[in-house]
């Protein structure tokens, strides 16, 4: 899963349920492991972890692209602190993930473009 896909998957998780104070929680509000099938709500960091761990093809480089895109959009170096800021909303987290996904997709397009053919004029 590339960085853009990782951010998309994290956004889908946050859209289905978002939490603060824990990486993931169950319906009853108790903490859950991000990979646990009982998790129903995820923080920004928890959603990224769950998405990365859900696909065995995700590489460290893919996570770096995703986190790098987020870092371009927020000034807080801690994803957990940013997520848990009082007054933060799930809509803000979802919007951040959408914008970061667009940035990551743009970066991937730039990297994946083949080099232009070299033309020698004599």
N, C-alpha and C positions, 0 to 999 in steps of 0.2 A: 504494500500500500504506500503510495508516494505521499509527500507532505500535504498536498492539496486534498487528496482523498482522506487522509487522516483527519484533517480539519473538518471536512464535510461530515465524516462519521461522528466526530466529537460533537459537532453542532446538532446532529440528529439525536444524540443521547441527551444533550442539554434541553432540547426542545421537548423531549418526552418526560423530563423531570430534572429539576435543578436543585442544588442544595448549597448551603454555606456551612463552614465549620468542620466539615469532614470531606474526604475525597469522594465518598459515596454513602448513601443511606438506603435503608429499606423503607417500605410503606409506613412502618411505625415510627420512623425517624431515627432508629438506631443505626449506628455505623455499620457499613458492609464493605467487604473487599470489592474493589472495582471490577474484579473478574467474577464475583459471586452472582449466581443467577437470581438471588433475592434482591440485588441492588435495583432500585427504581428511580433514584435521583443521583446526579453526578455534579460535582463542582467542575470548574474549568480544567483544573489539573487532573481530576479523577476521570473526566471524559476523555482527555488526551491519552491517559494511561490505558483506559479500557479499550479505546480504539486501537492503539498501538499493539496491545497484547492480544487482540482478537484476530489478528492476521499474521501468520508466521512469516510472511514475506516482508514485513515492515523492518527496515534497516535503521540503524542509528542515524544515518544521513537523512532519512525521511523525517525522523523526529526533529532533527536539527533544522530542517527547512520549515517545518510547522512552527516550532518555537521561535525561530528567527522572524517569521512573518508576524507572529503575535508581538514580538519585541519591538517591531517597527511601529506598532500602533499604541502601545501603552508605555508609560514611563516607569511603572513599578517593576523592579526586577524579580519580584515574587508573584508567580501566578496565583498562589494560594491567598496571599494578602490582597491582591487586586480583586479576586473573586469574593473574598469575605468582607470587603469594605462595607461598613454600614450604609444602607441605602442602595447598594448595588441591586440590580434586577436581573432576572433571567433574560429579559429582552436585550439588555446591554451585553450580556455574555454571548447570546446568540448572534447579535450584530457584530461583535468583535470576531467571532469565529467565521462568519460570512466574509467579512472584509479580509481577514487573514487568509482565508481560502483563496480569494481572488488574487491576493499578492503572491501566494505560493504557486498558484497556477501560472501566473505571469512569469515568475522566475523559472519555472520548469520549461515553459515554452521557449524562453531565451536560451536556456541551456541545451534543449533538445534540437534546436534548429541546426541543420547541417551548415557547415561553413560555405560561404559563397565561393563559387569556382574562381580560381585565380586566372585572370586574363592578362596575357602578356601582349603588349602592342609593340610592334617593331617598326 
